Amino acid sequence: MEKYRRSLYFWVLLGTLAGVAVGHFAPGVGTNLKPLGDAFISILKMLIAPIIFCTVVLGVSGAGDMKKVGRVGGKALLYFEVVSTIALGIGLLVGNVLKPGAGFNVDSVTLTGEATAEYVKRAGETSFTETLLHIIPKSFFDPFTGSGDLLQVLLIAILFGYGLNKLGDRGKTLRSGIETSSHVFFAIVGLVMLAAPIGAFGGMAFTVGKFGMTSITPMLRLMGSFYLTCILFVVLVLGSIAHFTGFSIFKFIAYIRAELFLVLGTSSSESALAPLMEKLERAGCSKSVVGLVVPSGYSFNLDGTNIYLTLAILFLAQALGIDLSLGQQLTVIGVAMLTSKGASGVTGAGFVTLAATLTVIPSVPVSSLALILGIDRFMSEARALTNIIGNGVATIVVSRWEGELDHSALELALVGTSFEPEKR
């Protein structure tokens, strides 16, 4: 029991159950606890911009020769976009077929409020051209101090990483400073996540207090739909890609099982980044390809997050009784392909990215996220596990594409035989 009491998962579960109890037995109190969930979301939004900046800058600046970066990076990005689009599409497909939010019947007016209504109005008045131009910030620091736009942060990070890469040895000190800053922000996130049980408590108490115990059933349907979709994606989509690349997805999962358990315990694929890179090198992938694809994949190839984005948005729309047109759903895919690139492997980033993606659907208020805050922590495991498996498969695929995959090392690694690849 002592082991469980030290687990964040245990306390989030306890907070969620406590929120259900308060919302059910004291609905008035539960409704008034909404600020706890709102505060938790706001803190995460405050931290995600610098985390994205540090992660992307380190990935681009540490890639080595820019000619190889261009070649390998181009192949990796092509793979990322194709697979990410498939993941987004599967999320929409499952959401439309299973309809996990149907029957929730939430009144959007009670969620939107005056401030959100004004925000929705501004979003509706923004044209597509203005949206694209908005990606370019007014100043270098504006995304960090003003707009907080994730795409602006991503643009600045890519350009900064390129410039730092071109500096070579002269940029080592600066890169080291950014790497240290990255560790600092990760530590802050770890501290903030200690408040996740409080945020889950407030979010769940508000949901149950406002909408009653019947609100639990749709959320359980959402969780079940999401886990099912992730399993299908890993087995069918990633399994097919692995088969055509020459290895078994099940053997690969068994090979990185220690990293998967680490991710399961932390709900963050970031925690397993270093050991995953080491195992991929031992499995025959070249060090240079691993060093470029894995870090960039943590920002550009988040399959689990992509599935979550589209499925969760459909859930919220269905819960509010909003029928999204095919055009709106395709718009969600297009925007999510961009906003999801700003979600790192840190716990909570997927939830923040969901809020950013919601801006393209003005009729679905961002404040509706309070409906799923209480269960988001329990979907983050599936997101993180799917993300790390997807990045591992992507690295092997790009290594083979580059002609830098040692097939013998891969085969021996996946059958459990110790093998030390030759130096490259």
N, C-alpha and C positions, 0 to 999 in steps of 0.2 A: 504493500500500500504506500510505503514511503516513496518508492520509485515513481508512482503515479502522481503523488502530491508535488513532486519536483517537475512534472511535465506541464508545459504550457497548454498542451492539448487538453489535459485533465481540467485545468482551470477555465479554459474557454468553454468546455462542455458544461462545467458547473455553472458558469455565468449565463450560458444560454438557457439551461434548465431553470435557473433562478429567475431569469427574465420571463420565461413562459409562466412560471408560478405567479409572479407579481402581476403580470399582465392579465392573468385569468382571475385571480382573487381580488385584485385591487386595480381595476382597469384605469381609474382616474390617475393613480400614482404612476402606472406604467406609461400612460400617454405623456406625462410630464417628464419622463426620463429620456425622451428623444435627444436632448442636447448631449448626453453622454456619447451616443453613437455619432452624432454630428461632429463632436470635438475630435473623436478618434480619426474620422475620415479627414478632417482638416489638417491634423498633424502629419498624416501620411502624405497628403498632397504637398505639404511644406517641404518634405524631405526628398521626394522622388526626383525633382529636377536636378539637384546636385549629384545624386546617385547615378542618374542616367548619363550626365555629362562625364563624370569620372570613368564610368565603365566603358563608354564608347571611345573616349579619348585614348585610354590605355590599350584598347583593342586595335585601333587604327595605328597609333604611333609605335606600337611594339611589333608590327607585322614584318619589319625588315625591308627588303628591296621593294620599292614601289612598283616596279614593273611586274614582279611576281604578285604583289598585292593586287594590281589591276587584273591580272589573269585569273588568279585563284579567287580573288574577291568577286569578280564578275560571275564566275561559275557558281560560287557559293550563293550569291544574291539571286541568281536565276533559280537555283534549287529552292532557296528559302521562299521566294515569291510563289512558285508553283505549289509547293506543299502547304504553305500558309493559306493560300486561296482555297485549296481542297479542305483544309481544317475549318476555315470560316464557313464554307458551303455546307459541310457536314453538320455544323452547329445549327445552321438555319434549317436544314432538312429535318433533323430530329425535332427541333422546336416546333416546326409546322405539323409534323406527323403526330407527335405525342402531346403537344399543347399542355405543358406542365402548369402554366399559369391560368388556364381556363377555369372559370368558376370562382376566382378569388374576389372579383367584383369590388375592387378598391376604388374609392372616390378620389379622382385625381386632384380635385379642388382642395381636399384636406391635406394633400401632400405638397402641392405647388407653393402656395403662399404668395404674398405680394412681391417679394424679392425675386423669386423664381419666375413669376409671371413676366416681370420686366426682362429678365435674362432670356427667357424663351422668345420674347418679342424681338429682342436684338438679334438672336440667332436666326430667326425667320427672315429678317431683313438683309442678311448677308448673302451676297451672290457667290457663285462658284469661283469666279475670278478673284474676288476679294478674299475668299478662303485660301486660295493658293498664294496670293501675295502676302497674306497674313503669316505665312510660314517664315518669312523674312522679318526678323525682329527690328524694332526701331534702333536699338543699340545692343551691344554685346551683353550687357547685364540685364536688359529688360525682361527676358524670360525667367530670370531668377528673382527679380524684385518687383515685377509688374504683372505681366500677363500670365506667367506660369505655363505657357503653352508648351506641351511636350514636343511637338514637331519643331518648334523654334530651338529648343534645347538640343534636339538631335542634329539639326543643321549646324549649329555652332560647334557641337562636339566633333562632328565629322571634319569640318574645316580646321578646327584647332588640332585635331589628331594628325591630319595631313601635314600641317605646318610644323608640328613637333617632330614628326617623322623625318622631314626634310632637314631639320637641324642636326640630325645625327648625334654624335657624341656631345655636342654643345647643349643638347636638350635633355641630357640624362638627369641633371639636377632637378629640372622642372618636372620631368616625368616622375621622378622619385617622389617629389612633393605631392603630385596629383594622386599617386598610388597610396601614399600615406593618408591623404585626405579621404580617399575612397574607403580605407579601413575605418577611419573615424566615423564616416556617415553610416557604414554598415553597423558599427557599434551602437550608434544612436538609434538606428532602426531596431536593433535587438532590444534596446531599452524601451522603446515605444511599444514594441509588441508585447511587453509585459502588461500593458494596459488593454490588450485585446479582449481579455475576459470582461472588463468593464464596458468596452464598446459593444461587445456582443450582448451583454446584459441589457444595456440601454436600448439597443436596436430591437432586440427580441421583446422586451417589455412593452415598447411602444407598439410594435406590430400586433402583438396579442391583445394588448389593452385597447387598441383602436379598432381592430377588426375581429377580435374574438378567436377562440381556439380553432375555428375552421380555417384560419390562416396557416396553420401548421401543415395541413395536408398538401396544399399546392407546393410548399417549400420542400417537403420530402419528395414530391414528384420531380421537382427541379434537380435535387441532389441525385436521385436515381437516374434521371435522364442524362445528367452530365457524366456520371461515372460510366454508364453504359456507352455513351458516345466516345469517351476517351479510350475505353477498352476496344471498341470496334475500330477506332482510328489506328491504334497501335498494331492490332492483329492484322487488319485488312490492308490499310494504306501503307504503314511503315513495313509491315510484313511482306507486302508485294515488292516494295522498293528493295528491301534486304534480299529477297529471293533473286531478283534480277541482278543484284550486285554480287551475289555468290555466297551469301551466308544466311543463317537462320535467325530470325528475330527472337525466337525463344532462347536459343543458345546465347545470343548477345545479351538478353535480359539477365540470364543466369550469370554471365561473365561480369556484369556490373552490379550484381545484386547487393554488394556491400554499399556501393554509392547510393543505390535506390533506397536502402534502409536508412541511410543518413538523411536523404532528402525527405523521406517519410516522417522522420522524427522532427525535422526543422521546418517542413513545408516550404523549403526554399531550395531550388536547384543550384543556387549560388554556392551553397555549402559544400557541394560535391565537385565544384569546377576543377580544382587542382588534381584530386585523385582520378577524375574522369580523363583528364588530359594525359596523365601518366599511363593509364590503362590503354588508351587509344594508341599511344606510341608503342607500347608493348604488343599491341595487336597488329602492328605492321604499318600504321599510318606515319607518314613523315612528320618530323618535329615541326617543320615550317608550316605545313598545312594545318596541323593540330593547333598550333599557336595562333593561326589566323581565324580558322573556322569556328572553333569552340567559343572564344571570347565574343566574336561578332554574332554568333548564334544566340548568345544570351540576350541580345537586344533585337536581333532580326529574325530569329527562328523559334518562336514560342508557340508551338502547336497547341498545347493545352490551353494557353491563354486565349488563343484565337477561337477555339471551340467555345470557351467560356463567354467570350464577348458576345458572339451572335446569339448563343442560346439564352444567356441572361437577359439580353435586350428584348428578345421575343417574349420571355417569361414576364418581364415587367410590363410590356405592352399588353399582353393577354390579361395580366392581373388588373390593369386599368381599364380593360374592355376596349382597347384601341386596336383596330384592324390595320396593320401595316401593309401597304401596297407592295407589289413586287418591286416597283421602282425604289421605294424607301428601303426595302431589304437589300437590294443591290447597292444602294448608296451606303448602307451600313458596312457591307463587305469592303467597298472601296475605301472608306474612311478608316475602318479597322485595320486594313493592310498597312496604313501609315501610323496610326496611333499605337498599334500593338508593338511597333518597332521601338517604342520608348519604354517598354516594360522590361525591367531587368529581372534577374532571378530572385529578387528580394521579396520576402513575404509581404503582401499587401499591395505590391505594384500592379498586379492584375486588376484589383478592385479600383485603384485610382485610374487606370487606363480605361476601365469600363465607364467611369464618370466622364472622361474626356470624349469617348466615342458617342455617348448619349447626346452630345450637343448637336448632332446632325438630325436628331428626331425631336424637334421642339415640342411635340405633343406628349412626349414621355419625359417628365421632369427629372432632373438629376436627384432631387430629394427623394424620389421613389427608391433609391438605393437603400434606404432605411429598411425596406421590406426584406432584403436578403443579407444585411450585415451580420445578423446572428448566425447564419449558416455559411457565410463566405469562407470562414476559417476551415470548415470541414470540406470545402471543395478545393481549397488551395493545395491539398496533398495530391489530388488527381492532376491538377494543373502542373505542379512541379515535376511529378513523375513523368508525365507525358512530355514535358519540355526537355528533360534530360535525356530520355530515350531518343527523342527526335533529333537532338543535337549530336548524339553519338552516331546515329545512323547517317546524318548529314556529313559528318567528318569522314566516315569510311567511303561514302559515295564520292565526295569531292577528291579524296586521296586517289581513288581508282581512276577518276576522270582525269587527274593530273598525271597518271602513270607512276604514282609514288606510293602505291599500296603493296606491301609484301604479303602476298596471298598465303604463303606458307606460314608466316607468323600469325596471320589472322586465323587460319584453320587450327593451328596448334593452341592458340590462346582460347578459342571458343570451346575446345574439347578439354580444357583444363590442364594442358601441358605447359610447363614453364619454358619460356623461350625468350632469349634476349636478342632482339633485332640488331642487325649490323648498324654501325654508325653511319649517318648520312651527312 
